[in-house]
Amino acid sequence: MSINAFIFDLDGVLTDTAEYHYLAWAELANELGIAFSREDNEHLKGVDRMASLAFILDKGGITLDEDKKLQLADKKNQHYQQLINRMSPEDLFEGVLPLFDQLKQQGIRIGLASASKNAALVLTRLGITDAFDYIADAAKIAQGKPHPEIFLTVAKALDIPVHSCVGVEDSIAGLHSILDAGMHSIGIGDAEVLAAADLVYPTIGQLDLAEITTEF
């Protein structure tokens, strides 16, 4: 079976914006009087902004109306954008550019399935926007991860059948999104945490394209 597309998550796969998300959420939680740890932040990986806010509010036992929640989410996002404006191509994980070159040489299409509504800004700061054949607009995705919608949307836009796509994720929510979409799955990170993936590599730089194309 041939592989015709690789669909990547962004945060934790191609670059690390997790620290910026943590700092922005931690500041907001502190203002609300809610304790928020790095362990708590792990639960937000691959989860969209409103669902992340819901987790924090639930942790603090706080109930707010929709307008107030939107205000808080926007406040967090403004702080996050200030932080990621510091990013540069040096923040791209080692091995990403050589991997993209390999994929293009083999005629394999490249898509992005990030839940972040700031993905376009991050890609611009990293200097890799043009490397993608299609970038999902998270604002137009109705169902967040672990729902498969975003991966299915990218596959459809690339005009590649799901069984010929490989999804690459670092979070459990993202991995379930790939699996429910019916795609081959690659985890980046801890093999025990991402045990449901077809293959797991500690970092994107260790991803072995020859092994993957042989395996799938």
N, CA and C atoms as a LAMMPS dump frame, in Angstrom:
ITEM: TIMESTEP
0
ITEM: NUMBER OF ATOMS
648
ITEM: BOX BOUNDS ff ff ff
-5.0000000000000000e+02 5.0000000000000000e+02
-5.0000000000000000e+02 5.0000000000000000e+02
-5.0000000000000000e+02 5.0000000000000000e+02
ITEM: ATOMS id mol type element x y z
1 1 1 N 0.846 -1.197 0
2 1 2 C 0 0 0
3 1 3 C 0.883 1.25 0
4 2 1 N 0.657 2.169 -0.893
5 2 2 C 1.511 3.345 -0.995
6 2 3 C 1.052 4.451 -0.053
7 3 1 N 2.012 5.241 0.394
8 3 2 C 1.738 6.404 1.224
9 3 3 C 1.851 7.647 0.35
10 4 1 N 0.783 8.422 0.3
11 4 2 C 0.755 9.598 -0.574
12 4 3 C 0.678 10.926 0.161
13 5 1 N 0.488 10.883 1.479
14 5 2 C 0.417 12.14 2.239
15 5 3 C 0.849 11.925 3.684
16 6 1 N 1.551 12.908 4.218
17 6 2 C 1.865 12.991 5.638
18 6 3 C 1.129 14.203 6.181
19 7 1 N 0.379 14.005 7.258
20 7 2 C -0.378 15.099 7.858
21 7 3 C 0.131 15.295 9.288
22 8 1 N 0.706 16.448 9.535
23 8 2 C 1.383 16.715 10.802
24 8 3 C 0.564 17.591 11.744
25 9 1 N 0.682 17.295 13.03
26 9 2 C 0.302 18.257 14.048
27 9 3 C 1.46 19.257 14.111
28 10 1 N 1.272 20.358 14.793
29 10 2 C 2.316 21.383 14.877
30 10 3 C 3.005 21.402 16.235
31 11 1 N 2.249 21.764 17.264
32 11 2 C 2.823 21.905 18.606
33 11 3 C 3.328 20.564 19.127
34 12 1 N 4.609 20.501 19.463
35 12 2 C 5.183 19.279 20.003
36 12 3 C 5.671 18.314 18.948
37 13 1 N 5.351 18.562 17.688
38 13 2 C 5.79 17.696 16.592
39 13 3 C 6.837 18.401 15.741
40 14 1 N 6.519 19.604 15.277
41 14 2 C 7.438 20.361 14.426
42 14 3 C 8.183 21.442 15.202
43 15 1 N 7.595 21.894 16.278
44 15 2 C 8.214 22.905 17.146
45 15 3 C 7.606 22.764 18.533
46 16 1 N 8.157 23.484 19.495
47 16 2 C 7.635 23.38 20.855
48 16 3 C 7.045 24.718 21.29
49 17 1 N 5.738 24.82 21.182
50 17 2 C 5.053 26.004 21.697
51 17 3 C 4.363 25.688 23.017
52 18 1 N 4.551 24.467 23.494
53 18 2 C 3.881 24.048 24.73
54 18 3 C 4.241 24.959 25.901
55 19 1 N 5.5 25.399 25.961
56 19 2 C 5.931 26.257 27.052
57 19 3 C 5.193 27.599 27.002
58 20 1 N 4.993 28.12 25.789
59 20 2 C 4.288 29.39 25.642
60 20 3 C 2.814 29.244 26.041
61 21 1 N 2.223 28.102 25.637
62 21 2 C 0.837 27.84 26.049
63 21 3 C 0.753 27.753 27.574
64 22 1 N 1.706 27.049 28.165
65 22 2 C 1.709 26.89 29.622
66 22 3 C 1.806 28.248 30.322
67 23 1 N 2.732 29.08 29.878
68 23 2 C 2.918 30.39 30.512
69 23 3 C 1.659 31.257 30.401
70 24 1 N 1.026 31.22 29.225
71 24 2 C -0.178 32.022 29.012
72 24 3 C -1.348 31.513 29.844
73 25 1 N -1.532 30.184 29.87
74 25 2 C -2.621 29.625 30.68
75 25 3 C -2.35 29.811 32.175
76 26 1 N -1.087 29.65 32.576
77 26 2 C -0.739 29.788 33.988
78 26 3 C -1.019 31.212 34.483
79 27 1 N -0.715 32.196 33.651
80 27 2 C -0.981 33.59 34.033
81 27 3 C -2.48 33.822 34.206
82 28 1 N -3.268 33.299 33.262
83 28 2 C -4.719 33.464 33.349
84 28 3 C -5.278 32.744 34.576
85 29 1 N -4.82 31.515 34.801
86 29 2 C -5.296 30.747 35.95
87 29 3 C -4.956 31.471 37.255
88 30 1 N -3.766 32.032 37.316
89 30 2 C -3.345 32.76 38.515
90 30 3 C -4.26 33.955 38.783
91 31 1 N -4.631 34.657 37.717
92 31 2 C -5.539 35.797 37.863
93 31 3 C -6.91 35.358 38.393
94 32 1 N -7.286 34.12 38.067
95 32 2 C -8.575 33.583 38.515
96 32 3 C -8.476 32.893 39.874
97 33 1 N -7.26 32.84 40.411
98 33 2 C -7.057 32.185 41.698
99 33 3 C -7.086 30.675 41.623
100 34 1 N -6.719 30.131 40.452
101 34 2 C -6.733 28.68 40.235
102 34 3 C -5.301 28.172 40.13
103 35 1 N -4.968 27.162 40.925
104 35 2 C -3.64 26.555 40.839
105 35 3 C -3.528 25.804 39.509
106 36 1 N -2.444 26.048 38.786
107 36 2 C -2.262 25.424 37.469
108 36 3 C -0.811 25.011 37.312
109 37 1 N -0.588 23.7 37.225
110 37 2 C 0.77 23.159 37.172
111 37 3 C 1.132 22.691 35.763
112 38 1 N 2.388 22.345 35.59
113 38 2 C 2.835 21.792 34.305
114 38 3 C 2.15 20.446 34.035
115 39 1 N 1.859 19.724 35.096
116 39 2 C 1.125 18.465 34.941
117 39 3 C -0.286 18.74 34.408
118 40 1 N -0.911 19.778 34.93
119 40 2 C -2.224 20.175 34.412
120 40 3 C -2.133 20.512 32.93
121 41 1 N -1.066 21.194 32.559
122 41 2 C -0.884 21.617 31.178
123 41 3 C -0.801 20.434 30.214
124 42 1 N -0.339 19.289 30.713
125 42 2 C -0.254 18.092 29.862
126 42 3 C -1.637 17.687 29.358
127 43 1 N -2.67 17.951 30.151
128 43 2 C -4.038 17.591 29.767
129 43 3 C -4.558 18.457 28.62
130 44 1 N -3.874 19.56 28.359
131 44 2 C -4.34 20.492 27.334
132 44 3 C -3.688 20.261 25.978
133 45 1 N -2.738 19.341 25.914
134 45 2 C -2.053 19.073 24.651
135 45 3 C -3.037 18.543 23.609
136 46 1 N -3.034 19.175 22.461
137 46 2 C -3.903 18.745 21.37
138 46 3 C -5.35 19.172 21.534
139 47 1 N -5.638 19.925 22.596
140 47 2 C -7.01 20.339 22.898
141 47 3 C -7.189 21.805 22.49
142 48 1 N -8.345 22.156 21.937
143 48 2 C -8.536 23.526 21.47
144 48 3 C -8.704 24.503 22.636
145 49 1 N -8.729 25.79 22.308
146 49 2 C -8.669 26.857 23.312
147 49 3 C -9.839 26.829 24.286
148 50 1 N -11.062 26.712 23.778
149 50 2 C -12.225 26.755 24.665
150 50 3 C -12.301 25.526 25.559
151 51 1 N -11.92 24.387 25.025
152 51 2 C -11.914 23.163 25.837
153 51 3 C -10.827 23.249 26.907
154 52 1 N -9.706 23.885 26.566
155 52 2 C -8.631 24.078 27.546
156 52 3 C -9.103 24.99 28.677
157 53 1 N -9.791 26.065 28.308
158 53 2 C -10.324 26.975 29.32
159 53 3 C -11.338 26.255 30.199
160 54 1 N -12.17 25.419 29.592
161 54 2 C -13.169 24.673 30.355
162 54 3 C -12.492 23.772 31.395
163 55 1 N -11.366 23.172 31.022
164 55 2 C -10.619 22.317 31.955
165 55 3 C -10.15 23.135 33.161
166 56 1 N -9.615 24.318 32.894
167 56 2 C -9.089 25.163 33.966
168 56 3 C -10.214 25.657 34.876
169 57 1 N -11.305 26.109 34.276
170 57 2 C -12.434 26.59 35.078
171 57 3 C -13.025 25.471 35.93
172 58 1 N -13.115 24.282 35.357
173 58 2 C -13.643 23.133 36.092
174 58 3 C -12.723 22.787 37.261
175 59 1 N -11.414 22.885 37.016
176 59 2 C -10.447 22.616 38.08
177 59 3 C -10.62 23.601 39.232
178 60 1 N -10.963 24.837 38.896
179 60 2 C -11.146 25.845 39.929
180 60 3 C -12.56 25.927 40.461
181 61 1 N -13.462 25.091 39.923
182 61 2 C -14.846 25.107 40.366
183 61 3 C -15.555 26.405 40.036
184 62 1 N -15.164 27.01 38.902
185 62 2 C -15.73 28.304 38.509
186 62 3 C -16.694 28.125 37.333
187 63 1 N -17.868 28.734 37.436
188 63 2 C -18.85 28.707 36.364
189 63 3 C -19.028 30.125 35.831
190 64 1 N -18.889 30.289 34.521
191 64 2 C -19.011 31.608 33.906
192 64 3 C -19.942 31.54 32.703
193 65 1 N -20.5 32.688 32.321
194 65 2 C -21.327 32.695 31.123
195 65 3 C -20.437 32.685 29.878
196 66 1 N -21.046 32.462 28.745
197 66 2 C -20.283 32.274 27.508
198 66 3 C -19.482 33.515 27.127
199 67 1 N -20.05 34.684 27.312
200 67 2 C -19.348 35.919 26.963
201 67 3 C -18.071 36.087 27.783
202 68 1 N -18.166 35.806 29.067
203 68 2 C -16.987 35.943 29.938
204 68 3 C -15.928 34.919 29.547
205 69 1 N -16.347 33.718 29.213
206 69 2 C -15.384 32.69 28.798
207 69 3 C -14.662 33.104 27.523
208 70 1 N -15.399 33.678 26.597
209 70 2 C -14.782 34.143 25.351
210 70 3 C -13.779 35.259 25.626
211 71 1 N -14.1 36.137 26.564
212 71 2 C -13.183 37.218 26.938
213 71 3 C -11.888 36.653 27.524
214 72 1 N -12.027 35.658 28.388
215 72 2 C -10.853 35.052 29.01
216 72 3 C -9.996 34.313 27.981
217 73 1 N -10.66 33.592 27.092
218 73 2 C -9.921 32.858 26.059
219 73 3 C -9.157 33.827 25.155
220 74 1 N -9.786 34.955 24.845
221 74 2 C -9.13 35.965 24.016
222 74 3 C -7.945 36.583 24.757
223 75 1 N -8.101 36.799 26.043
224 75 2 C -7.006 37.366 26.847
225 75 3 C -5.811 36.431 26.863
226 76 1 N -6.087 35.142 27.047
227 76 2 C -4.999 34.157 27.009
228 76 3 C -4.326 34.178 25.652
229 77 1 N -5.131 34.235 24.604
230 77 2 C -4.59 34.178 23.25
231 77 3 C -3.707 35.39 22.952
232 78 1 N -4.099 36.557 23.428
233 78 2 C -3.292 37.754 23.204
234 78 3 C -1.919 37.611 23.858
235 79 1 N -1.894 37.062 25.065
236 79 2 C -0.617 36.837 25.751
237 79 3 C 0.214 35.799 24.997
238 80 1 N -0.444 34.74 24.551
239 80 2 C 0.255 33.686 23.808
240 80 3 C 0.866 34.244 22.522
241 81 1 N 0.124 35.084 21.814
242 81 2 C 0.631 35.659 20.572
243 81 3 C 1.845 36.544 20.822
244 82 1 N 1.841 37.256 21.932
245 82 2 C 3.006 38.07 22.288
246 82 3 C 4.229 37.179 22.481
247 83 1 N 4.015 36.028 23.095
248 83 2 C 5.121 35.101 23.353
249 83 3 C 5.651 34.466 22.065
250 84 1 N 4.734 34.005 21.188
251 84 2 C 5.2 33.307 19.984
252 84 3 C 5.778 34.264 18.948
253 85 1 N 5.548 35.563 19.105
254 85 2 C 6.178 36.525 18.2
255 85 3 C 7.693 36.553 18.366
256 86 1 N 8.171 35.909 19.422
257 86 2 C 9.612 35.799 19.633
258 86 3 C 10.221 34.643 18.836
259 87 1 N 9.368 33.79 18.273
260 87 2 C 9.859 32.592 17.599
261 87 3 C 10.577 32.941 16.299
262 88 1 N 11.448 32.019 15.85
263 88 2 C 12.196 32.185 14.613
264 88 3 C 12.44 30.805 14.013
265 89 1 N 12.999 30.711 12.806
266 89 2 C 13.304 29.403 12.214
267 89 3 C 14.188 28.521 13.105
268 90 1 N 14.899 29.126 14.028
269 90 2 C 15.749 28.347 14.94
270 90 3 C 14.915 27.504 15.906
271 91 1 N 13.63 27.832 16.037
272 91 2 C 12.757 27.079 16.937
273 91 3 C 12.157 25.831 16.284
274 92 1 N 12.432 25.638 15.005
275 92 2 C 11.978 24.43 14.322
276 92 3 C 12.789 23.247 14.834
277 93 1 N 12.13 22.13 15.126
278 93 2 C 12.847 20.966 15.626
279 93 3 C 13.849 20.461 14.586
280 94 1 N 14.947 19.961 15.08
281 94 2 C 15.986 19.392 14.205
282 94 3 C 15.409 18.206 13.428
283 95 1 N 15.661 18.188 12.14
284 95 2 C 15.226 17.077 11.307
285 95 3 C 13.977 17.358 10.498
286 96 1 N 13.255 18.443 10.804
287 96 2 C 12.01 18.733 10.091
288 96 3 C 12.277 19.058 8.622
289 97 1 N 13.204 19.956 8.358
290 97 2 C 13.461 20.364 6.971
291 97 3 C 13.98 19.215 6.109
292 98 1 N 14.932 18.4 6.606
293 98 2 C 15.357 17.241 5.81
294 98 3 C 14.212 16.266 5.537
295 99 1 N 13.334 16.079 6.522
296 99 2 C 12.181 15.185 6.338
297 99 3 C 11.259 15.735 5.256
298 100 1 N 10.968 17.009 5.312
299 100 2 C 10.117 17.626 4.295
300 100 3 C 10.737 17.477 2.903
301 101 1 N 12.052 17.635 2.831
302 101 2 C 12.743 17.475 1.537
303 101 3 C 12.584 16.048 1.021
304 102 1 N 12.719 15.079 1.908
305 102 2 C 12.549 13.67 1.528
306 102 3 C 11.144 13.407 1.006
307 103 1 N 10.164 13.935 1.717
308 103 2 C 8.771 13.725 1.316
309 103 3 C 8.507 14.318 -0.065
310 104 1 N 8.997 15.51 -0.292
311 104 2 C 8.779 16.17 -1.584
312 104 3 C 9.487 15.419 -2.715
313 105 1 N 10.684 14.919 -2.432
314 105 2 C 11.424 14.16 -3.44
315 105 3 C 10.673 12.894 -3.848
316 106 1 N 9.92 12.339 -2.911
317 106 2 C 9.166 11.118 -3.194
318 106 3 C 7.734 11.401 -3.66
319 107 1 N 7.422 12.678 -3.832
320 107 2 C 6.091 13.043 -4.318
321 107 3 C 4.998 12.869 -3.286
322 108 1 N 5.369 12.846 -2.006
323 108 2 C 4.399 12.697 -0.915
324 108 3 C 3.937 14.076 -0.477
325 109 1 N 2.639 14.285 -0.43
326 109 2 C 2.087 15.582 -0.088
327 109 3 C 2.148 15.823 1.428
328 110 1 N 2.178 17.096 1.794
329 110 2 C 2.364 17.475 3.193
330 110 3 C 1.204 18.356 3.651
331 111 1 N 0.546 17.938 4.729
332 111 2 C -0.569 18.712 5.279
333 111 3 C -0.351 19.033 6.739
334 112 1 N -1.071 20.026 7.229
335 112 2 C -1.007 20.398 8.638
336 112 3 C -2.386 20.298 9.26
337 113 1 N -2.463 19.6 10.404
338 113 2 C -3.722 19.424 11.128
339 113 3 C -3.529 19.876 12.571
340 114 1 N -3.368 21.174 12.735
341 114 2 C -3.156 21.728 14.071
342 114 3 C -4.446 22.317 14.613
343 115 1 N -4.718 22.067 15.89
344 115 2 C -5.906 22.621 16.541
345 115 3 C -5.72 24.096 16.882
346 116 1 N -4.494 24.587 16.732
347 116 2 C -4.191 25.971 17.095
348 116 3 C -4.698 26.962 16.055
349 117 1 N -5.436 27.951 16.513
350 117 2 C -5.889 29.019 15.616
351 117 3 C -4.75 29.992 15.31
352 118 1 N -3.617 29.79 15.967
353 118 2 C -2.432 30.605 15.713
354 118 3 C -1.411 29.884 14.849
355 119 1 N -1.816 28.77 14.255
356 119 2 C -0.869 27.97 13.474
357 119 3 C -0.232 28.777 12.347
358 120 1 N -1.023 29.586 11.658
359 120 2 C -0.484 30.368 10.536
360 120 3 C 0.622 31.307 11.005
361 121 1 N 0.417 31.946 12.155
362 121 2 C 1.431 32.846 12.702
363 121 3 C 2.703 32.08 13.059
364 122 1 N 2.545 30.921 13.697
365 122 2 C 3.706 30.117 14.081
366 122 3 C 4.472 29.659 12.842
367 123 1 N 3.758 29.195 11.821
368 123 2 C 4.416 28.748 10.591
369 123 3 C 5.194 29.886 9.938
370 124 1 N 4.609 31.069 9.97
371 124 2 C 5.298 32.237 9.409
372 124 3 C 6.576 32.529 10.175
373 125 1 N 6.485 32.499 11.492
374 125 2 C 7.678 32.746 12.316
375 125 3 C 8.75 31.684 12.086
376 126 1 N 8.322 30.452 11.837
377 126 2 C 9.269 29.348 11.596
378 126 3 C 9.793 29.35 10.162
379 127 1 N 9.103 30.05 9.27
380 127 2 C 9.529 30.134 7.881
381 127 3 C 9.231 28.896 7.058
382 128 1 N 8.166 28.165 7.383
383 128 2 C 7.887 26.911 6.669
384 128 3 C 6.494 26.858 6.048
385 129 1 N 5.816 27.986 5.975
386 129 2 C 4.455 27.997 5.426
387 129 3 C 4.393 27.361 4.041
388 130 1 N 5.343 27.699 3.188
389 130 2 C 5.323 27.227 1.802
390 130 3 C 5.619 25.734 1.657
391 131 1 N 6.045 25.099 2.739
392 131 2 C 6.355 23.664 2.666
393 131 3 C 5.082 22.813 2.605
394 132 1 N 3.942 23.394 2.991
395 132 2 C 2.706 22.627 3.094
396 132 3 C 1.844 22.74 1.837
397 133 1 N 1.276 21.605 1.462
398 133 2 C 0.33 21.582 0.351
399 133 3 C -1.062 22.015 0.808
400 134 1 N -1.353 21.807 2.09
401 134 2 C -2.624 22.268 2.65
402 134 3 C -2.478 22.45 4.148
403 135 1 N -3.034 23.56 4.65
404 135 2 C -3.008 23.871 6.079
405 135 3 C -4.45 24.032 6.549
406 136 1 N -4.866 23.191 7.469
407 136 2 C -6.236 23.272 7.984
408 136 3 C -6.442 24.571 8.748
409 137 1 N -7.611 25.165 8.573
410 137 2 C -7.996 26.351 9.329
411 137 3 C -8.776 25.879 10.55
412 138 1 N -8.129 25.921 11.709
413 138 2 C -8.751 25.395 12.935
414 138 3 C -10.058 26.107 13.266
415 139 1 N -10.191 27.354 12.836
416 139 2 C -11.405 28.115 13.124
417 139 3 C -12.616 27.557 12.387
418 140 1 N -12.363 26.772 11.345
419 140 2 C -13.464 26.215 10.559
420 140 3 C -13.746 24.754 10.898
421 141 1 N -13.029 24.224 11.892
422 141 2 C -13.219 22.837 12.316
423 141 3 C -14.231 22.809 13.459
424 142 1 N -15.368 22.157 13.231
425 142 2 C -16.455 22.158 14.227
426 142 3 C -16.138 21.284 15.436
427 143 1 N -15.521 20.132 15.175
428 143 2 C -15.229 19.162 16.242
429 143 3 C -13.724 19.084 16.487
430 144 1 N -13.305 19.458 17.701
431 144 2 C -11.883 19.408 18.026
432 144 3 C -11.391 17.995 18.271
433 145 1 N -10.079 17.821 18.315
434 145 2 C -9.487 16.529 18.643
435 145 3 C -9.967 16.127 20.033
436 146 1 N -10.26 14.872 20.279
437 146 2 C -9.923 13.657 19.509
438 146 3 C -10.859 13.3 18.36
439 147 1 N -11.816 14.158 18.04
440 147 2 C -12.657 13.9 16.868
441 147 3 C -11.765 13.921 15.616
442 148 1 N -12.033 13.071 14.633
443 148 2 C -11.177 12.977 13.446
444 148 3 C -11.382 14.067 12.4
445 149 1 N -12.297 15.001 12.635
446 149 2 C -12.667 15.959 11.583
447 149 3 C -11.475 16.662 10.945
448 150 1 N -10.533 17.148 11.753
449 150 2 C -9.456 17.947 11.179
450 150 3 C -8.559 17.123 10.249
451 151 1 N -8.287 15.866 10.625
452 151 2 C -7.469 15.013 9.759
453 151 3 C -8.223 14.626 8.49
454 152 1 N -9.508 14.369 8.631
455 152 2 C -10.327 14.052 7.459
456 152 3 C -10.417 15.248 6.515
457 153 1 N -10.493 16.443 7.092
458 153 2 C -10.562 17.669 6.291
459 153 3 C -9.302 17.852 5.459
460 154 1 N -8.146 17.614 6.081
461 154 2 C -6.877 17.769 5.363
462 154 3 C -6.745 16.722 4.256
463 155 1 N -7.094 15.475 4.562
464 155 2 C -7.015 14.411 3.558
465 155 3 C -7.897 14.732 2.352
466 156 1 N -9.095 15.228 2.624
467 156 2 C -10.018 15.573 1.545
468 156 3 C -9.461 16.709 0.701
469 157 1 N -8.889 17.712 1.356
470 157 2 C -8.325 18.851 0.638
471 157 3 C -7.13 18.439 -0.221
472 158 1 N -6.368 17.467 0.257
473 158 2 C -5.223 16.966 -0.5
474 158 3 C -5.647 15.984 -1.58
475 159 1 N -6.91 15.547 -1.506
476 159 2 C -7.465 14.558 -2.433
477 159 3 C -6.714 13.231 -2.352
478 160 1 N -6.437 12.831 -1.099
479 160 2 C -5.733 11.576 -0.83
480 160 3 C -6.629 10.695 0.044
481 161 1 N -6.867 9.426 -0.328
482 161 2 C -7.671 8.525 0.516
483 161 3 C -7.034 8.367 1.898
484 162 1 N -7.85 8.229 2.919
485 162 2 C -7.31 8.157 4.275
486 162 3 C -6.344 6.995 4.469
487 163 1 N -6.575 5.893 3.776
488 163 2 C -5.698 4.736 3.968
489 163 3 C -4.314 4.949 3.34
490 164 1 N -4.166 6.043 2.58
491 164 2 C -2.866 6.384 2.002
492 164 3 C -2.228 7.566 2.728
493 165 1 N -2.799 7.923 3.884
494 165 2 C -2.278 9.043 4.678
495 165 3 C -1.616 8.544 5.964
496 166 1 N -0.591 9.263 6.377
497 166 2 C 0.057 9.023 7.668
498 166 3 C -0.134 10.272 8.511
499 167 1 N -0.698 10.113 9.705
500 167 2 C -0.854 11.227 10.63
501 167 3 C 0.261 11.18 11.665
502 168 1 N 0.776 12.351 12.024
503 168 2 C 1.891 12.443 12.975
504 168 3 C 1.478 13.342 14.134
505 169 1 N 1.482 12.79 15.332
506 169 2 C 0.993 13.501 16.517
507 169 3 C 1.858 13.217 17.747
508 170 1 N 1.791 14.133 18.722
509 170 2 C 2.505 13.916 19.982
510 170 3 C 1.554 13.748 21.161
511 171 1 N 0.264 13.977 20.942
512 171 2 C -0.693 13.896 22.048
513 171 3 C -1.633 12.71 21.881
514 172 1 N -2.186 12.255 23.003
515 172 2 C -3.136 11.147 22.966
516 172 3 C -4.4 11.565 22.221
517 173 1 N -4.874 12.791 22.477
518 173 2 C -6.074 13.274 21.783
519 173 3 C -5.845 13.293 20.277
520 174 1 N -4.683 13.782 19.865
521 174 2 C -4.37 13.832 18.442
522 174 3 C -4.239 12.455 17.827
523 175 1 N -3.654 11.536 18.585
524 175 2 C -3.488 10.169 18.095
525 175 3 C -4.841 9.514 17.853
526 176 1 N -5.773 9.713 18.762
527 176 2 C -7.115 9.149 18.577
528 176 3 C -7.804 9.777 17.367
529 177 1 N -7.518 11.03 17.126
530 177 2 C -8.061 11.709 15.956
531 177 3 C -7.593 11.019 14.672
532 178 1 N -6.317 10.677 14.629
533 178 2 C -5.741 9.98 13.468
534 178 3 C -6.357 8.59 13.314
535 179 1 N -6.406 7.855 14.41
536 179 2 C -6.906 6.483 14.362
537 179 3 C -8.374 6.443 13.94
538 180 1 N -9.17 7.364 14.473
539 180 2 C -10.591 7.391 14.122
540 180 3 C -10.817 7.862 12.688
541 181 1 N -9.816 8.539 12.129
542 181 2 C -9.902 8.949 10.731
543 181 3 C -9.567 7.795 9.788
544 182 1 N -9.02 6.707 10.348
545 182 2 C -8.666 5.546 9.534
546 182 3 C -7.315 5.649 8.86
547 183 1 N -6.436 6.485 9.424
548 183 2 C -5.112 6.684 8.849
549 183 3 C -4.053 5.877 9.584
550 184 1 N -2.899 5.718 8.938
551 184 2 C -1.723 5.181 9.631
552 184 3 C -1.279 6.236 10.642
553 185 1 N -0.735 5.774 11.76
554 185 2 C -0.413 6.718 12.838
555 185 3 C 1.033 6.618 13.286
556 186 1 N 1.614 7.789 13.503
557 186 2 C 2.965 7.884 14.049
558 186 3 C 2.921 8.792 15.272
559 187 1 N 3.458 8.308 16.375
560 187 2 C 3.546 9.098 17.588
561 187 3 C 4.939 9.676 17.736
562 188 1 N 5.02 10.89 18.22
563 188 2 C 6.296 11.525 18.521
564 188 3 C 6.343 11.771 20.028
565 189 1 N 7.248 11.038 20.702
566 189 2 C 7.332 11.187 22.151
567 189 3 C 7.524 9.867 22.869
568 190 1 N 6.82 9.69 23.968
569 190 2 C 6.949 8.522 24.848
570 190 3 C 6.182 7.33 24.257
571 191 1 N 6.902 6.238 24.017
572 191 2 C 6.296 5.053 23.398
573 191 3 C 5.21 4.436 24.278
574 192 1 N 5.343 4.539 25.582
575 192 2 C 4.326 3.977 26.475
576 192 3 C 3.041 4.803 26.437
577 193 1 N 3.199 6.108 26.429
578 193 2 C 2.029 6.998 26.395
579 193 3 C 1.296 6.87 25.063
580 194 1 N 2.08 6.738 23.986
581 194 2 C 1.506 6.697 22.635
582 194 3 C 1.477 5.275 22.079
583 195 1 N 1.246 4.321 22.957
584 195 2 C 1.306 2.901 22.589
585 195 3 C 0.323 2.508 21.495
586 196 1 N -0.749 3.269 21.338
587 196 2 C -1.757 2.933 20.324
588 196 3 C -1.303 3.261 18.907
589 197 1 N -0.218 4.031 18.77
590 197 2 C 0.28 4.406 17.445
591 197 3 C 0.917 3.211 16.736
592 198 1 N 0.883 3.239 15.41
593 198 2 C 1.527 2.165 14.636
594 198 3 C 3.033 2.164 14.852
595 199 1 N 3.618 3.347 14.866
596 199 2 C 5.049 3.513 15.118
597 199 3 C 5.242 4.731 16.013
598 200 1 N 6.267 4.684 16.867
599 200 2 C 6.568 5.821 17.734
600 200 3 C 8.056 6.139 17.649
601 201 1 N 8.364 7.412 17.523
602 201 2 C 9.749 7.88 17.527
603 201 3 C 9.888 8.931 18.624
604 202 1 N 11.015 8.947 19.33
605 202 2 C 11.195 9.918 20.418
606 202 3 C 11.114 11.369 19.952
607 203 1 N 11.66 11.647 18.755
608 203 2 C 11.632 12.994 18.206
609 203 3 C 11.355 12.917 16.711
610 204 1 N 10.945 14.027 16.129
611 204 2 C 10.688 14.071 14.693
612 204 3 C 11.971 13.825 13.903
613 205 1 N 13.112 14.202 14.483
614 205 2 C 14.387 14.005 13.813
615 205 3 C 14.789 12.551 13.7
616 206 1 N 14.169 11.686 14.502
617 206 2 C 14.474 10.254 14.458
618 206 3 C 13.492 9.473 13.592
619 207 1 N 12.508 10.166 13.05
620 207 2 C 11.541 9.513 12.178
621 207 3 C 12.253 8.929 10.962
622 208 1 N 11.988 7.672 10.677
623 208 2 C 12.664 6.932 9.608
624 208 3 C 11.68 6.696 8.463
625 209 1 N 11.8 7.494 7.419
626 209 2 C 10.856 7.422 6.312
627 209 3 C 10.916 6.072 5.604
628 210 1 N 12.107 5.512 5.471
629 210 2 C 12.255 4.209 4.817
630 210 3 C 11.522 3.124 5.602
631 211 1 N 11.651 3.158 6.928
632 211 2 C 10.96 2.187 7.787
633 211 3 C 9.445 2.354 7.672
634 212 1 N 9.004 3.585 7.641
635 212 2 C 7.57 3.873 7.59
636 212 3 C 6.962 3.385 6.289
637 213 1 N 7.588 3.698 5.168
638 213 2 C 7.044 3.296 3.872
639 213 3 C 7.072 1.766 3.725
640 214 1 N 8.036 1.127 4.364
641 214 2 C 8.094 -0.328 4.344
642 214 3 C 7.006 -0.936 5.228
643 215 1 N 6.823 -0.338 6.425
644 215 2 C 5.863 -0.822 7.41
645 215 3 C 4.426 -0.684 6.901
646 216 1 N 4.15 0.428 6.218
647 216 2 C 2.784 0.71 5.79
648 216 3 C 2.55 0.344 4.334
